[in-house]
Amino acid sequence: MDGLSPRERLMLAAIELELRQSGERLASRLNEFNERAEREGPDRFADHVSRAEVAAVAAMVLILTGIMTLVIVTCGK
């Protein structure tokens, strides 16, 4: 580290801190994955979503389908 400027040392310290924190997050996610893998059944890896989230996705699909239909019908004329 003798050849590094103070700014470079600061940047290196910030990178090291980020790697340490992301390492903890990764370890936490791996533990969660392993806990889910131990469960039985088809829902062991399923994410739980609310009805509002399902409704929002369904609405977006309907809107996009409508737009694509209009584009196809308009271009076909």
C-alpha positions, 0 to 999 in steps of 0.5 A: 500500500505504500504506492497508493495515494490517500484517495486510492486508499480510501477507495480501496477501504470502501471496496473492502467494506462493500465486499465484507457487507455483501459477503454477509448478505450472500451468506444469509441468502445461502442459509435461507436457500439451504433452509428452503431446500430442506423442506418438502413439497413443490412450494419449498422455493416459491416466493409468496406474493400478495393478491395486489402483486398478482393483480398488478401483473395481470393488469399489465399483461392485459394492457400490453396485450391490448396495445399489441393487438391495436398495433397489429390491427393498425399495421394490418390496414 
